[in-house]
Amino acid sequence: MKKVVIIGGGVAGLSAGIYAALNGFDTEILEMHSVAGGQCTAWERKGFRFDYCLHWLVGTSKGPFYDIWRETNVINEQTEIIDHDIHSKIIDKNGNEFFIYSNIDRWEKYLIEIAPEDSKTIQKMCSDMRKSALIEPFALPPELRSPLDSLKVIPVMLPIFRIVRKFGRLTCKEYFDKLNFKNERLKSVPSEAPIIVNITKDSKIGRTSLEHGFSVMNYSYDPTMAPDGKTTIVLRFESPWRLWENLEGEDYKNEKKQIEKDAVDCLETIYPGITEHIGVVDVATPLTDVRYTGVKDGAYEGFMPSKENMMKSLDLQLPKLKHFYMAGQWLFPGGGLPPSAQTGKWVVQLICKKEKRKFLSIKE
Ligand SMILES: Cc1cc2nc3c(=O)[nH]c(=O)nc-3n(C[C@H](O)[C@H](O)[C@H](O)COP(=O)(O)OP(=O)(O)OC[C@H]3O[C@@H](n4cnc5c(N)ncnc54)[C@H](O)[C@@H]3O)c2cc1C
C-alpha cells in the first residue's frame, strides 16, 4: 500500500487525510500541536466555550464546498445550520444602527425604505450581489479541469468581470465609494462583518488603534456554548503584526491585561452594565496563534485579497519536487475553511490521477 504523509493537521491536512484514507492510501498526519484543527479551534473555560474561528461557513446548502463538508462528515444529518435573518448590525460612534439582512431581497427593501432617493443605486448594487452569488468554486484542481469545465463558468463570470472592470476594484469599500450614494447614511455602509460591528475608529484596545472598529459575536442562540441562562461573547479586532512580533515576558502579559480592560469597556458601549455579569475572560492574540499553529505573522485566512491577486492562486506543486504537494489557506487570497478543505481534496485527486486510480469521494 502506498503511503501519504501529511504535515499539519489543520483543516487542509485533515481533509487530505480523509480523502487519502478513503482512496486506500496508508495515511499519516504529523501535527506539531497536541490537538488537530489548526486555526479552526475552540477551547473551554469553566463551562464556557470560546470559538476562535468559525463565525461564517461557506458551503452549507449546495455546491462543491457543500459536497466536501458532507463527504468529510463536517455536516451530516445531525448538524443544525443556523442562517440568521440579520447578518450583522453596524453601530457608529453616535449609536446609530444599521442592519445587514442575510436575504438580499429583504435588505434591498430595507435600504430603499430608509433611502428612497437612492433606489436606483440600491437596486444596481443588489443586482450585482445577486450576480456574484451565482459564482461557484471549481470542483476539480486546475490540472484536472477540461476546457469544457472552464467554458461552463463563462456565462456566470462574464457579468462579474464587467462589474470588476467598471469599478476597477473588488474591495467592498471602494465598490461602495464608487456607487455614489446620495444618502449620507448609506455612504457609510462598511464591510463584510459578523453580527454586531462597531465602526468607531478613534479608540484603542491595548496598543492597537481600531482602524476598522471591532466586532462582537454573541452566541446566545447556541445553548452548547455556555451554561444555562448564560452566553459566550467573542469580541474581535484586527491588529498589525508589528505590534506583536517583539512583545514578550511582562510586556506581553500586561498587554493582554490592558486588552481585557479595554475590550470590556467596548462591550459596555453595546451592553451597558455587562461588566458585573462577566464570569470568565480569555484573551487570544496573534502570538497565541503562532505558538499553536506556526502560522506566518499570526495571519488569518492567508493572503489579503486585492485587485492584483484576486483571481490568482498558487500551484499545488513546486517544480522539481515530484512527490510533494501543498494544500491550505495560503494557496488562495482570502483563504478560509472551504478553500483549505478543498485543496486537501484536490491534492488527493492529483495523487490518484498520477497513480492511475479512480478518485473516490465516498466509501465504496
Ligand atoms: C480568528 C480567526 C477567525 C476565522 N474565522 C473564519 C471563519 O469564520 N470562516 C472561515 O472560513 N475561515 C475563518 N478563519 C480562517 C480559517 O480558520 C483558516 O483559513 C483555516 O483553518 C486554515 O486551515 P489550514 O489547514 O490551511 O491551516 P492551519 O489551520 O494553519 O493548519 C496548519 C496546521 O499545521 C500544523 N503545523 C504547522 N507547521 C507544522 C510542522 N512543521 N509540523 C507539524 N505540524 C505543523 C499547525 O499546528 C496546524 O495544525 C479564521 C481564522 C482565524 C485565525
The ligand as an SDF file (V2000), in Angstrom:
LIG
                    3D

 53 58  0  0  0  0  0  0  0  0999 V2000
   -9.6380   34.2860   14.4850 C   0  0  0  0  0  0  0  0  0  0  0  0
   -9.9540   33.5610   13.1840 C   0  0  0  0  0  0  0  0  0  0  0  0
  -11.2500   33.5350   12.6970 C   0  0  0  0  0  0  0  0  0  0  0  0
  -11.5350   32.8590   11.4980 C   0  0  0  0  0  0  0  0  0  0  0  0
  -12.8280   32.7930   11.0620 N   0  0  0  0  0  0  0  0  0  0  0  0
  -13.1290   32.0990    9.9420 C   0  0  0  0  0  0  0  0  0  0  0  0
  -14.4770   31.9200    9.5230 C   0  0  0  0  0  0  0  0  0  0  0  0
  -15.4120   32.3540   10.1750 O   0  0  0  0  0  0  0  0  0  0  0  0
  -14.7110   31.2410    8.3540 N   0  0  0  0  0  0  0  0  0  0  0  0
  -13.6930   30.7190    7.6120 C   0  0  0  0  0  0  0  0  0  0  0  0
  -13.9780   30.1050    6.5700 O   0  0  0  0  0  0  0  0  0  0  0  0
  -12.4200   30.8300    7.9880 N   0  0  0  0  0  0  0  0  0  0  0  0
  -12.1050   31.5020    9.1490 C   0  0  0  0  0  0  0  0  0  0  0  0
  -10.8090   31.6090    9.5640 N   0  0  0  0  0  0  0  0  0  0  0  0
   -9.7560   31.0450    8.7090 C   0  0  0  0  0  0  0  0  0  0  0  0
   -9.6050   29.5240    8.8910 C   0  0  0  0  0  0  0  0  0  0  0  0
   -9.5560   29.1840   10.2550 O   0  0  0  0  0  0  0  0  0  0  0  0
   -8.2980   29.1050    8.2220 C   0  0  0  0  0  0  0  0  0  0  0  0
   -8.2520   29.6160    6.8990 O   0  0  0  0  0  0  0  0  0  0  0  0
   -8.1620   27.5720    8.1470 C   0  0  0  0  0  0  0  0  0  0  0  0
   -8.4560   26.9760    9.3950 O   0  0  0  0  0  0  0  0  0  0  0  0
   -6.7270   27.2630    7.7230 C   0  0  0  0  0  0  0  0  0  0  0  0
   -6.5550   25.8790    7.6290 O   0  0  0  0  0  0  0  0  0  0  0  0
   -5.1700   25.2980    7.1130 P   0  0  0  0  0  0  0  0  0  0  0  0
   -5.2570   23.8340    7.3040 O   0  0  0  0  0  0  0  0  0  0  0  0
   -4.8790   25.8280    5.7540 O   0  0  0  0  0  0  0  0  0  0  0  0
   -4.0460   25.9520    8.0650 O   0  0  0  0  0  0  0  0  0  0  0  0
   -3.8310   25.8640    9.6430 P   0  0  0  0  0  0  0  0  0  0  0  0
   -5.1160   25.9160   10.3700 O   0  0  0  0  0  0  0  0  0  0  0  0
   -2.8000   26.8960    9.9500 O   0  0  0  0  0  0  0  0  0  0  0  0
   -3.2290   24.4190    9.8550 O   0  0  0  0  0  0  0  0  0  0  0  0
   -1.8790   24.1300    9.7500 C   0  0  0  0  0  0  0  0  0  0  0  0
   -1.5770   23.0040   10.7400 C   0  0  0  0  0  0  0  0  0  0  0  0
   -0.2340   22.5860   10.5480 O   0  0  0  0  0  0  0  0  0  0  0  0
    0.4080   22.4740   11.8020 C   0  0  0  0  0  0  0  0  0  0  0  0
    1.8300   22.6700   11.5480 N   0  0  0  0  0  0  0  0  0  0  0  0
    2.4420   23.7940   11.1050 C   0  0  0  0  0  0  0  0  0  0  0  0
    3.7560   23.5640   10.9460 N   0  0  0  0  0  0  0  0  0  0  0  0
    3.9740   22.2750   11.2750 C   0  0  0  0  0  0  0  0  0  0  0  0
    5.1310   21.4390   11.3010 C   0  0  0  0  0  0  0  0  0  0  0  0
    6.3150   21.9250   10.9420 N   0  0  0  0  0  0  0  0  0  0  0  0
    4.9880   20.1700   11.7020 N   0  0  0  0  0  0  0  0  0  0  0  0
    3.7820   19.6670   12.0630 C   0  0  0  0  0  0  0  0  0  0  0  0
    2.6420   20.4100   12.0670 N   0  0  0  0  0  0  0  0  0  0  0  0
    2.7380   21.7020   11.6690 C   0  0  0  0  0  0  0  0  0  0  0  0
   -0.2370   23.5410   12.6560 C   0  0  0  0  0  0  0  0  0  0  0  0
   -0.1120   23.2650   14.0380 O   0  0  0  0  0  0  0  0  0  0  0  0
   -1.6920   23.4490   12.1910 C   0  0  0  0  0  0  0  0  0  0  0  0
   -2.4380   22.4970   12.9060 O   0  0  0  0  0  0  0  0  0  0  0  0
  -10.4930   32.2470   10.7710 C   0  0  0  0  0  0  0  0  0  0  0  0
   -9.1830   32.2580   11.2700 C   0  0  0  0  0  0  0  0  0  0  0  0
   -8.9200   32.9140   12.4640 C   0  0  0  0  0  0  0  0  0  0  0  0
   -7.4870   32.8880   12.9990 C   0  0  0  0  0  0  0  0  0  0  0  0
  1  2  1  0
  2  3  1  0
  2 52  2  0
  3  4  2  0
  4  5  1  0
  4 50  1  0
  5  6  2  0
  6  7  1  0
  6 13  1  0
  7  8  2  0
  7  9  1  0
  9 10  1  0
 10 11  2  0
 10 12  1  0
 12 13  2  0
 13 14  1  0
 14 15  1  0
 14 50  1  0
 15 16  1  0
 16 17  1  0
 16 18  1  0
 18 19  1  0
 18 20  1  0
 20 21  1  0
 20 22  1  0
 22 23  1  0
 23 24  1  0
 24 25  2  0
 24 26  1  0
 24 27  1  0
 27 28  1  0
 28 29  2  0
 28 30  1  0
 28 31  1  0
 31 32  1  0
 32 33  1  0
 33 34  1  0
 33 48  1  0
 34 35  1  0
 35 36  1  0
 35 46  1  0
 36 37  1  0
 36 45  1  0
 37 38  2  0
 38 39  1  0
 39 40  1  0
 39 45  2  0
 40 41  1  0
 40 42  2  0
 42 43  1  0
 43 44  2  0
 44 45  1  0
 46 47  1  0
 46 48  1  0
 48 49  1  0
 50 51  2  0
 51 52  1  0
 52 53  1  0
M  END
$$$$
